[in-house]
Amino acid sequence: MTELLIQPEEYQVADSPTVLTVPLSASLAVCIHDDTQGAGGALHLRYSASHNGRPSDLTDNTLSSNLLLLDRYCKEMRGLGARKTSWRVRIVGHVPINAGMEAPVASVVDLLKAYFSDNRLPVDCKEIKRAHGILLRMEAHSGKIVVSDAPSSSSP
């Protein structure tokens, strides 16, 4: 099975047996699956830039950029034959345990929920609060999602 790594501000879509892997650290994945077409995708977004371990202020430009990327992602999903009326939308986010993340998390998640509610699509949302990042793996064809601890970046 092909495995694709998705970095922040990137997305991948597939309608074949592919695993979409998203390393989440102060970021979220927007996962869309259409089981009628066997198509799925994942979009990786940061909540905000950070400076010295603290989040920077979100700007209208950042939120607008997120919306443009989301529009392109959804267009590619439709290009695979996925129909919005059949989409299952899930948001999985890693929320670090440091002060100041509540506002950026809420802003980005609210923006995404509003985007999909305009299309009358329910959104399942799960925020995982941990000191260290997590790894999301989604099987594009089946829509199955598995979340685990991110592998340690230190070597033995």
C-alpha positions as a Markdown table, in Angstrom:
| # | Residue | x | y | z |
|---|---|---|---|---|
| 1 | Met | 0.0 | 0.0 | 0.0 |
| 2 | Thr | 1.3 | 3.4 | -0.9 |
| 3 | Glu | 2.0 | 5.8 | 2.0 |
| 4 | Leu | 2.0 | 9.6 | 1.5 |
| 5 | Leu | 3.4 | 12.0 | 4.1 |
| 6 | Ile | 1.5 | 15.3 | 4.4 |
| 7 | Gln | 3.4 | 18.3 | 5.7 |
| 8 | Pro | 1.7 | 21.5 | 7.1 |
| 9 | Glu | -0.1 | 23.5 | 4.5 |
| 10 | Glu | -0.3 | 20.5 | 2.2 |
| 11 | Tyr | -3.0 | 18.0 | 1.3 |
| 12 | Gln | -3.3 | 14.7 | -0.6 |
| 13 | Val | -6.3 | 13.0 | -2.1 |
| 14 | Ala | -6.6 | 9.4 | -3.4 |
| 15 | Asp | -9.1 | 6.9 | -4.6 |
| 16 | Ser | -6.7 | 3.9 | -4.3 |
| 17 | Pro | -5.3 | 1.9 | -1.4 |
| 18 | Thr | -3.2 | 4.7 | 0.0 |
| 19 | Val | -2.3 | 5.6 | 3.6 |
| 20 | Leu | -2.3 | 9.3 | 4.2 |
| 21 | Thr | 0.1 | 10.1 | 7.1 |
| 22 | Val | -0.1 | 13.4 | 8.9 |
| 23 | Pro | 2.3 | 14.2 | 11.8 |
| 24 | Leu | 0.3 | 16.6 | 14.0 |
| 25 | Ser | 2.1 | 19.0 | 16.3 |
| 26 | Ala | 0.1 | 22.2 | 17.1 |
| 27 | Ser | -1.8 | 21.5 | 14.0 |
| 28 | Leu | -4.9 | 19.6 | 12.7 |
| 29 | Ala | -5.9 | 17.3 | 9.8 |
| 30 | Val | -9.2 | 17.8 | 7.9 |
| 31 | Cys | -10.0 | 14.3 | 6.7 |
| 32 | Ile | -12.7 | 13.8 | 4.1 |
| 33 | His | -14.0 | 10.5 | 2.9 |
| 34 | Asp | -16.6 | 9.5 | 0.4 |
| 35 | Asp | -17.3 | 5.7 | 0.8 |
| 36 | Thr | -19.6 | 5.7 | -2.3 |
| 37 | Gln | -16.5 | 6.5 | -4.4 |
| 38 | Gly | -13.8 | 5.0 | -2.2 |
| 39 | Ala | -12.1 | 8.3 | -2.2 |
| 40 | Gly | -10.4 | 10.2 | 0.7 |
| 41 | Gly | -8.1 | 13.0 | 1.5 |
| 42 | Ala | -6.3 | 14.8 | 4.3 |
| 43 | Leu | -5.4 | 18.5 | 4.6 |
| 44 | His | -2.8 | 19.5 | 7.2 |
| 45 | Leu | -3.1 | 23.0 | 8.8 |
| 46 | Arg | -1.3 | 24.7 | 11.5 |
| 47 | Tyr | -3.3 | 26.6 | 14.1 |
| 48 | Ser | -0.8 | 29.5 | 13.9 |
| 49 | Ala | 2.8 | 30.3 | 13.6 |
| 50 | Ser | 4.8 | 30.2 | 16.8 |
| 51 | His | 7.6 | 32.2 | 18.3 |
| 52 | Asn | 9.7 | 31.0 | 21.2 |
| 53 | Gly | 7.1 | 28.2 | 21.8 |
| 54 | Arg | 4.2 | 30.6 | 22.0 |
| 55 | Pro | 1.6 | 31.1 | 19.3 |
| 56 | Ser | 1.7 | 34.2 | 17.2 |
| 57 | Asp | -1.5 | 36.1 | 16.5 |
| 58 | Leu | -3.7 | 34.8 | 13.8 |
| 59 | Thr | -4.2 | 37.2 | 11.0 |
| 60 | Asp | -6.9 | 37.6 | 8.4 |
| 61 | Asn | -4.3 | 36.7 | 5.8 |
| 62 | Thr | -3.6 | 33.4 | 7.6 |
| 63 | Leu | -7.2 | 32.5 | 7.8 |
| 64 | Ser | -7.8 | 33.5 | 4.1 |
| 65 | Ser | -4.9 | 31.3 | 3.1 |
| 66 | Asn | -6.4 | 28.4 | 5.0 |
| 67 | Leu | -9.7 | 28.9 | 3.2 |
| 68 | Leu | -8.0 | 29.0 | -0.2 |
| 69 | Leu | -6.1 | 25.8 | 0.5 |
| 70 | Leu | -9.3 | 24.2 | 1.8 |
| 71 | Asp | -11.1 | 25.2 | -1.4 |
| 72 | Arg | -8.4 | 23.6 | -3.6 |
| 73 | Tyr | -8.5 | 20.5 | -1.5 |
| 74 | Cys | -12.2 | 20.1 | -1.8 |
| 75 | Lys | -12.0 | 20.7 | -5.6 |
| 76 | Glu | -9.5 | 17.9 | -5.9 |
| 77 | Met | -11.8 | 15.6 | -3.9 |
| 78 | Arg | -14.6 | 16.4 | -6.3 |
| 79 | Gly | -12.2 | 15.7 | -9.2 |
| 80 | Leu | -12.0 | 12.1 | -7.9 |
| 81 | Gly | -15.7 | 11.8 | -8.3 |
| 82 | Ala | -16.4 | 12.4 | -4.6 |
| 83 | Arg | -19.8 | 14.1 | -4.1 |
| 84 | Lys | -20.2 | 16.6 | -1.3 |
| 85 | Thr | -23.5 | 15.0 | -0.2 |
| 86 | Ser | -21.6 | 11.8 | 0.5 |
| 87 | Trp | -18.7 | 13.3 | 2.4 |
| 88 | Arg | -17.8 | 12.3 | 5.9 |
| 89 | Val | -15.7 | 15.2 | 7.4 |
| 90 | Arg | -13.5 | 14.6 | 10.4 |
| 91 | Ile | -11.1 | 17.1 | 12.1 |
| 92 | Val | -8.4 | 15.7 | 14.3 |
| 93 | Gly | -6.2 | 18.2 | 16.0 |
| 94 | His | -3.2 | 18.1 | 18.3 |
| 95 | Val | -3.4 | 20.8 | 21.0 |
| 96 | Pro | -0.1 | 21.3 | 22.9 |
| 97 | Ile | -0.3 | 21.8 | 26.6 |
| 98 | Asn | 1.1 | 25.3 | 26.7 |
| 99 | Ala | -0.6 | 28.6 | 27.5 |
| 100 | Gly | -2.1 | 30.6 | 24.8 |
| 101 | Met | -3.2 | 27.9 | 22.3 |
| 102 | Glu | -6.9 | 28.1 | 23.1 |
| 103 | Ala | -7.7 | 31.1 | 20.9 |
| 104 | Pro | -5.8 | 29.9 | 17.8 |
| 105 | Val | -7.3 | 26.4 | 18.1 |
| 106 | Ala | -10.8 | 27.8 | 18.5 |
| 107 | Ser | -10.4 | 30.3 | 15.5 |
| 108 | Val | -9.2 | 27.7 | 13.0 |
| 109 | Val | -11.7 | 25.0 | 14.1 |
| 110 | Asp | -14.6 | 27.4 | 14.1 |
| 111 | Leu | -13.6 | 28.6 | 10.6 |
| 112 | Leu | -13.5 | 25.0 | 9.3 |
| 113 | Lys | -16.9 | 24.1 | 10.9 |
| 114 | Ala | -18.5 | 27.2 | 9.4 |
| 115 | Tyr | -17.1 | 26.3 | 5.9 |
| 116 | Phe | -18.6 | 22.8 | 6.0 |
| 117 | Ser | -21.9 | 23.9 | 7.7 |
| 118 | Asp | -22.5 | 26.2 | 4.7 |
| 119 | Asn | -22.6 | 23.0 | 2.6 |
| 120 | Arg | -24.7 | 21.3 | 5.3 |
| 121 | Leu | -22.0 | 18.8 | 6.1 |
| 122 | Pro | -21.7 | 17.6 | 9.7 |
| 123 | Val | -18.2 | 17.7 | 11.1 |
| 124 | Asp | -16.8 | 15.3 | 13.7 |
| 125 | Cys | -14.1 | 17.1 | 15.7 |
| 126 | Lys | -11.6 | 15.6 | 18.1 |
| 127 | Glu | -8.9 | 17.7 | 19.8 |
| 128 | Ile | -6.2 | 15.7 | 21.5 |
| 129 | Lys | -4.3 | 17.6 | 24.2 |
| 130 | Arg | -0.8 | 16.3 | 24.7 |
| 131 | Ala | 2.7 | 17.7 | 25.4 |
| 132 | His | 4.1 | 15.9 | 22.3 |
| 133 | Gly | 2.7 | 15.5 | 18.8 |
| 134 | Ile | 0.6 | 12.7 | 17.4 |
| 135 | Leu | 0.6 | 10.8 | 14.2 |
| 136 | Leu | -2.7 | 10.4 | 12.2 |
| 137 | Arg | -2.9 | 7.7 | 9.5 |
| 138 | Met | -5.9 | 7.5 | 7.2 |
| 139 | Glu | -6.7 | 4.8 | 4.7 |
| 140 | Ala | -8.0 | 6.9 | 1.8 |
| 141 | His | -10.0 | 4.1 | 0.2 |
| 142 | Ser | -11.8 | 3.0 | 3.4 |
| 143 | Gly | -11.7 | 6.2 | 5.4 |
| 144 | Lys | -10.3 | 4.4 | 8.5 |
| 145 | Ile | -8.3 | 6.7 | 10.8 |
| 146 | Val | -5.8 | 5.6 | 13.4 |
| 147 | Val | -4.2 | 8.1 | 15.8 |
| 148 | Ser | -1.0 | 7.2 | 17.7 |
| 149 | Asp | 1.8 | 8.9 | 19.5 |
| 150 | Ala | 4.3 | 10.5 | 17.1 |
| 151 | Pro | 7.6 | 8.6 | 16.9 |
| 152 | Ser | 10.3 | 10.2 | 19.0 |
| 153 | Ser | 12.7 | 12.4 | 17.0 |
| 154 | Ser | 15.7 | 11.5 | 19.1 |
| 155 | Ser | 17.9 | 8.6 | 18.1 |
| 156 | Pro | 19.1 | 5.9 | 20.6 |
